[in-house]
Amino acid sequence: MPTPVAASAPPDPDPDLERLPHWLSRLGDAILTTDSRQRRTLSLLLLAALVTATVVALLGYATMIGVAQAKNIAWLAGLFGLFMVGFYTTIRSGLNRRFSDPTLALPQVISAQSLIATGYAMTGPVHGATVIMLSLVMVFGMFSLRPAALRVASLYTVAVMGAVMYWCVRHQPELYPARLELFNFALTAVVMLAMSQLSGQLMDMRTRVKTQKIALEQALTHINEMAARDELTGLPNRRRMMTLLQEHATRHARGGPRFYVCIIDLDHFKNINDTFGHAAGDAVLRAFANQAQQVLRNTDMIGRWGGEEFLLLLPETPPGEPTLGVARLRDTLAVMPASPALPDLRVRFSAGFARYEDGEPIDQAIERADRALYAAKSAGRNRSVVL
């Protein structure tokens, strides 16, 4: 009897399982394991067992009305049981992981078709009912086998059914008339070959869908990256920096490190634009961003706040004090060209620091850093002020 193939599945666990009673969840773990891939494979195998057991029960009814022999149906049920126990044990023990296809899809199809062929020869007057089960197995196979493997399974099915039909015509001609068996064989061959052909088209469709999904994921990643990055400097933009600040405030509330908020403003940047042009100003902004990322600590974060302003998030974690990185940046810029196009120009900046206080809104810390920046500019620029 047919056992639909357990198709491969993604590793994500079924969220509904988390809502099951504890004892039922433990029973499920004992039967299906806790590994998501193995669990899904075993779930489909047991579903296939339920479907096939139902078919066996219907054949049992056939014995009750006198159109099938109880002995043959009992043999069939026994073969089915061995088939299911064998595959369940292999998968539940993890031995299936040693194979290139852990779902054992092709062996399941071959075994199921062999079992159906055996049932065809044992069910006498109702043998025609078993033919449809060949197609059911192949339908499941189409979703788990590659086209080449499905062609092998189709050719095997045609060959084994041809051999079984020939044997039945020779040994039970009264139940298996030659003309009817020739018709059944032709129908089986046409259906199997057609499904083999359709599997290639199905695989192409699945490949296209997968390719489109990957392309969409890449496009979404790119869009998210663009939404979080400043186009000119490549630094996180204002929105991203606000998110990072809020995350660090939440982390601090849960016992994480405190941090400083720092706003940097490039001194006399308007003069650079007015004197050398906006292209030169853009080059200065890019050069400042690159240099800042090299000089600051790995734990420090810098983003473009707007115009010639930059916002820094400086955790109170080693190495060094948070404010020292900004001091190193000022010393480095004092001896370096503002940009390759302006070798004689030096960048100077004013900075305002605010140490984040427990529970205060992020906007309040930013406002204090902005006031400190204004104080640094009022005091003559090219300096830092901490509030």
Buried (B, 14 or more C-beta within 10 A) or exposed (E): BBBBBBBBBEEEEBEEBEEEEEEEBEEBEEEBBEBBBBBBBBBBBBEBBEBBBEBBEBBBEBBEEEEBBEEBBBBBBEBBEEBBEEBBEBBBEEEBEEEEBBBBBBBBBBBBBBBBBBBBBBBBEBBEBBBEBBBBBBBBBBBBBBBEBBBBBBBBBBBBBBEBBBEBBEEEEEBBEEEBBEEBBEEBBEBBBEBBBBBBEBBEEEEEEEEEEEEEEEEEEEEEEEEBBBEEBEBBBBEBBBEBBEEBBEEBEEEBBBBBBBBBBBBBBEEBBEEBEEEBBBBBBBBBBBBBBEBBBEBBBBBBBEEBBBBBBBBBBEEEEBBEBBBEBBEBBEEEBBBEBBEEBEBBBBBBBBBBEEEEEBEBBBBBBBBBBBBBBEEEBBBBBBB
